[in-house]
Amino acid sequence: MTVSGQPADQIDTSTAHSARMYDYYLGGKTQYKVDREAAEQALTINPHMRTVAQANRAFMHRSTRWFAETGIRQFLDIGTGIPTEPNLHQVAQKIAPDARVVYADIDPIVLRWAEALMNSTAEGRTDYVQADVRDPQSILGNEDLRKVIDFNQPVALSINAVLHFVPDDEQPYEIVETLVSALAPGSYLALSHCTGDFDAETWERLVEAYGEKGVRAQVRTKPQVLRFFDGLELMEPGLVVGHCWRPDETTDLTDAEVSLYAGVALKR
Ligand SMILES: C[S@@+](CC[C@H](N)C(=O)[O-])C[C@H]1O[C@@H](n2cnc3c(N)ncnc32)[C@H](O)[C@@H]1O
C-alpha cells in the first residue's frame, strides 16, 4: 500500500477523539487516557456503546461482502477508524482478491496505524489518505486515490458511523451529494448513522457528553438519515437498524441497544 496525507506526528492527546473512543468500545488498545475517560463516561450514560460499535462493524462486514459478491471491485471507505480486523479490504479481498480499496480518515492516529496494518493482496491494492470528509473535493481530487480508484467504474462508497460527527451546520447532505455525484452509475453507497429514535433522552445526554469532551456530534432521526440516500435506490431491506441489515444469523439485539441506522443504495 501507499499512504498519503499529513505526517502522523501531530496526534492531539489533550482532547478525546472519536476514532480512539470507538477503538476503546471495540476493545482495541489505541487510545489515550483522555479517550478512555470520555468513553467510560459515555458508557455510564449508555452501557450499550460497545454493542453499537460491534453492530456497526458487523454491518460493514456484511455490506462489503455483499458488494464484492455483487461484482464491485473498487471501494472507498471514508472515516475508516483505527484498523480493526477484519478491515474492509480484508473482507472484500477474501471474495475478490483483486479488489482495490482506498481508506480516508481525519485522525492522524489512523494514519499511523494504517501503514502497519492495511496490507493488500498482491492482485489488489490498498491505499490510505488522510482527509476530512467535510472537504469532499480534497478527497475526490487526491492524486494517490485516483491512482487506485477509477471513477469511470463502479465504486462502493462507505461512510459508516461518521456523519453523526458532522452537524447540520457543516453541510453533511451536500457532502454526501458531492461524493455520490462523482461516482459512476452502478456504484453503491453504504451508510450507517447513530440515532436517538429509540431512546431520545440517553442520546441527547451522549451528544452533550461528547460535546463537553470536544467531539461535536448530532444524532438523526430515520427521515433525516434517509435524506442521505436522496436520488439513490435503496437496496432491500431499506434503511433499518444495523443488526437487521441482511443478518447472517438471528440475534437477541434490540433496536434501542443498537440505535444505529444502516442502509445500502444503488446509483442508477
Ligand atoms: C465511529 S468511527 C467509525 C469507523 C468505521 N467507519 C467503522 O464503521 O467501523 C468514526 C470515524 O470517523 C472519523 N471521522 C470523524 N470526523 C471525520 C471527518 N471530518 N473526516 C474524516 N473522518 C472523520 C473518525 O476519525 C473515526 O475514525
The ligand as an SDF file (V2000), in Angstrom:
LIG
                    3D

 27 29  0  0  0  0  0  0  0  0999 V2000
  -17.0640    5.7050   14.9620 C   0  0  0  0  0  0  0  0  0  0  0  0
  -15.6610    5.6660   13.9290 S   0  0  0  0  0  0  0  0  0  0  0  0
  -16.2300    4.6360   12.5860 C   0  0  0  0  0  0  0  0  0  0  0  0
  -15.1140    3.8300   11.9600 C   0  0  0  0  0  0  0  0  0  0  0  0
  -15.5200    2.9440   10.7710 C   0  0  0  0  0  0  0  0  0  0  0  0
  -16.1150    3.7220    9.7070 N   0  0  0  0  0  0  0  0  0  0  0  0
  -16.4590    1.8590   11.1860 C   0  0  0  0  0  0  0  0  0  0  0  0
  -17.6400    1.9620   10.8100 O   0  0  0  0  0  0  0  0  0  0  0  0
  -16.0530    0.9210   11.8630 O   0  0  0  0  0  0  0  0  0  0  0  0
  -15.7290    7.2880   13.2210 C   0  0  0  0  0  0  0  0  0  0  0  0
  -14.5250    7.6130   12.3590 C   0  0  0  0  0  0  0  0  0  0  0  0
  -14.8090    8.8040   11.6170 O   0  0  0  0  0  0  0  0  0  0  0  0
  -13.6420    9.5930   11.5840 C   0  0  0  0  0  0  0  0  0  0  0  0
  -14.0360   10.9830   11.3510 N   0  0  0  0  0  0  0  0  0  0  0  0
  -14.6960   11.8200   12.1800 C   0  0  0  0  0  0  0  0  0  0  0  0
  -14.8390   13.0250   11.6120 N   0  0  0  0  0  0  0  0  0  0  0  0
  -14.2580   12.9360   10.3760 C   0  0  0  0  0  0  0  0  0  0  0  0
  -14.0640   13.8560    9.3010 C   0  0  0  0  0  0  0  0  0  0  0  0
  -14.4990   15.1160    9.3840 N   0  0  0  0  0  0  0  0  0  0  0  0
  -13.4320   13.4180    8.2010 N   0  0  0  0  0  0  0  0  0  0  0  0
  -12.9710   12.1540    8.1000 C   0  0  0  0  0  0  0  0  0  0  0  0
  -13.1110   11.2400    9.0940 N   0  0  0  0  0  0  0  0  0  0  0  0
  -13.7540   11.6200   10.2160 C   0  0  0  0  0  0  0  0  0  0  0  0
  -13.0190    9.3970   12.9600 C   0  0  0  0  0  0  0  0  0  0  0  0
  -11.6530    9.7430   12.9830 O   0  0  0  0  0  0  0  0  0  0  0  0
  -13.2650    7.9030   13.1620 C   0  0  0  0  0  0  0  0  0  0  0  0
  -12.2060    7.1370   12.6790 O   0  0  0  0  0  0  0  0  0  0  0  0
  1  2  1  0
  2  3  1  0
  2 10  1  0
  3  4  1  0
  4  5  1  0
  5  6  1  0
  5  7  1  0
  7  8  2  0
  7  9  1  0
 10 11  1  0
 11 12  1  0
 11 26  1  0
 12 13  1  0
 13 14  1  0
 13 24  1  0
 14 15  1  0
 14 23  1  0
 15 16  2  0
 16 17  1  0
 17 18  1  0
 17 23  2  0
 18 19  1  0
 18 20  2  0
 20 21  1  0
 21 22  2  0
 22 23  1  0
 24 25  1  0
 24 26  1  0
 26 27  1  0
M  CHG  2   2   1   9  -1
M  END
$$$$
